[in-house]
């Protein structure tokens, strides 16, 4: 009597709202316990204790009860509990069973029985399906996902899996060597962006470098993101009859963001952050940074010249290209933080496509800029020969450091000023071999690219870098070996000018304010109709006008006539600085709005 007076058989005790939420949110995806909904269903049927002792028998009993009015609750519990059992026992058939149960729960024949949009089980079931597919198709004891057609034995019958081969091409390359991105965690990014949807988010390798129809704009042997979706035929009937059929479909989410399932349009699962990080893990572009600076003839991926224009994804008509141009002793990999932020931004990702330019950054600025201009001209000419895509003619070019000088060379008209600043003999009268004359004409006689409509300069040495002028610059010059094609011109220039000991300038020479090339480039106005923006890095908290970023003074990076200018408190490599990224984001939002008006 005393005990019963202290505590009634039914009652409450005070707890925290955090503890209540924890109990309601625990599930098989985040821990070793089933969700509140599955536990509740097991308790209803007095199977909770039995499941702990013999989960396989309980799963069979739950399956045998399909067809009752509690169909939806039963299917969800079967999906989650099958996934738990499969993970604990590493039992592949139960992974696929979990996917089939989840699919039946999400997409019933009678749509009135489908989970409501605010049913908390909806998202759980989608992720259970995704995990079931990725683990069910995994090669045993491996990270590889096998996407070949075959027959599987399930706990309640068989699954015949066929494959739709139409999605196994990416930029003309064949996709091979699939892995699940859920097997990895990210390092190096501040944020991870995940677009939750249906399907197994995978990464694949591009097969070979000589594939028929392969795009030259996609780096060969790259790792690219795709999503695998298994479309089950009559899934509910398959659970009854023991025979199941499914078709595996592969999607590039950048091109097809959603899949149709009956009357539903369901977004596909995609993790742009981990896909980008996995693409950069061990990528040869990191090795190019110093090698490409020191050796003017060093080539990347077997290309035929020192300039490479690459796309992060195959060309998409209707999206504005943003071209990222790195700086000295750097590579496109240094744009990774900015790219991650923008690929995770649905507004920007839906309006823009990202291209990167890779170049040997020790070579003369005029040569690298020539390759950038010609690469862009070639891309626009070949991708849109009839000029039907107006967004391809609204290109934004963003350059950091030396890359900013290359960027400016896309939007200026030089006439003969670069030539006249160095040589007294008029160009047409100069006695030069035809090959040399052609190279100099292409590199020194510049016209603005009509399809570049906006440029962004980040920490750009418009009036030179003080490092290029001191002893560090002298050391850097000695590290650079120019392309053989340029060194053969030395004798030709000596004959032309009459100067002995004439040197072909490196990019370090070109960033010395005493250099005629840099002074000429600084004096050239940006073409009419092009909008320019400037982001200037300054270290410390003193007056910006008297500061520098460790490489470039404010007075060098600051120019007149830009649409906007922003000072970022940062060292020179400020591409990853949050304020830099947010300013570029603002600029891209503005450009998208302007481009919408122009294209209408």
C-alpha positions, 0 to 999 in steps of 0.5 A: 500500500505504501509503494502504490501510494508513491507511484501510480501504475500510469503517470508521467515524470518530468524530463527535458524537451531535448530528451523527448525529441531524442527518443522520437528521432532515433532510427536505424539510420542514425544508430542501432535502434529502430525508430519510434514508429517501428518499435511501436508497431512491434509492441502492438504485435507483442514482437518487440522482445522476440525481435531482439532474440530472433529478428529473422523470424520476426521479419518473416512473421511481419511479411506474412501479415501483409494485406491487412489494414495496417499495410502502411505501418507494416511495410515501413517497419519491414523496411527499417527492420530489414535494413537493420538486420542486413547491416548487422549480419551483412546480409545482402538479400535483406538490403534489397528487401529493405529497398523493396519494402520502402518502395512499396510503402512510398508508392502504393498502388492506391495513392490514397494510402501513400504517406502524407507530405508531413509524415516523418516516416516519408524521408526515413523510408526514402533514405532506407530505400537509398541505403538498401539499393547502394548496399544491396548492389555492393560487391562483397567485401568491397567499396565497388557498386556492381550495376550489372543485370543479374538475378538476386535471391530475396528472403521471400523470392527473387529479384530480376534486375535489368539495366537501362544502359542509356544513362551510362554515358557522361560527356561521351565517356563510358561510366565505370567503377562505381562507389557510394559517396556515403562511404566517405566523409569530407575534409576541407569544406566548411559546409556539406550540401546534400539534396535529399531525394531518392536513389543511391548517390554514386561516383563513377570514373570515366573510362579511357581517354579515347572514347568515341564521341568523348567531350574534350571539355571533360577531363579524361579519367575524372570522377563524376557524380551520378545517381542510381535508381531501381524502378520496381515493377508492381512492387506490392504484387512482387511481395505476394508472388515471390517474383520481383522485377526491377530496372536500374536507371542511372542519372546525371542529376545536373541534367535530370534532377527528378524522376517520375514514379507513377503520378509522382515527380520525386527529386533524386538524391545528390550530394554535391559536396562529397561528390566534389571532394571525392573528385579532387581526392588524389586528382592529378591537378594538385601535382600540376600546380608547381610543375606547371609553374616551373615547366612551360612545356609541362602538359596536363592529361595529354593536351597539346598546348599549355592551356586547358579549358575544362567543364565540371559537368557536360555543357547544358544549354540555358545555363550561363558559364562561369569561368574560374581562372587560377593564379600563380603556382596554383590550379583550379582545385583552389576554387573548390570551396567556392565551387562547393558553396555555389553547387550547393546553392539551388539558385546558382546551380540552376542558372550557371555551369562552371568551367575552369581554366588550367594553364602553366602559370610561369609562362608569359601572361600574354601567352596564357591569356591567348590560350584562355581566349582561344579556348573560350572562342572554340567552346562557344563556336563548337557548342553553339554554332548557330547561336541559339543559346543566348546564355552562352553569350553572357559568360562571367570570367573570374580571375584570382591574382595572375588569373585576373590579368588573364581575365582582363585580357578577355575584355580589352582591345589593345591594337598594336600597343603591346607590340609598340611598347616593346619594339620600334619596328612596326609589326607588319615590317618585322622580319619574322618566320611565319609561325612566330608572326602568327603566335605574336599576332594571336598573343599581342593583338587583342580584341574583347570577346563579345560573349564575355559580359562580366568579369571579377578581379580577385586580388589582382596585381593590375600594377604589379606585385611587390614580390615580383620586384624583390629578391623573391621575384628573382628567385622565382624567375630562375625556377621557371623554364619557358616552352621550347617554342618561346626560347627559339624566339630569343635569337629572332627578337635579338636580331629585331631589336639589336639588344644583346642578352634579351630575355623572353619574360616569365609571368613573374617579369610580367607582374613587375610594374617596370615591365612594359607589358603590365603598364600597357595592360593596366592602361587599357580600358575595359570594353564597353558593355562589360561589367567589372567587379573588384575584390581586394584582399588586405591583411590586418585592420589598418587603413586598406589604402595603405595595406597589402595582402602579402603579395599585392598592395591595395594600390595595385589591386584597386582600379577605377571604373568597376561596378563594385569594389570590396575589401576583404580582410585576408591574405592573398589566397582569399578565394575561400574567404567567406566574404569573397564567396558571398560577394561573388554570390551577390554578383552572380545573383545580379548577373542572372537577373540581368541575363534573364531580361536580356534573353527575353 
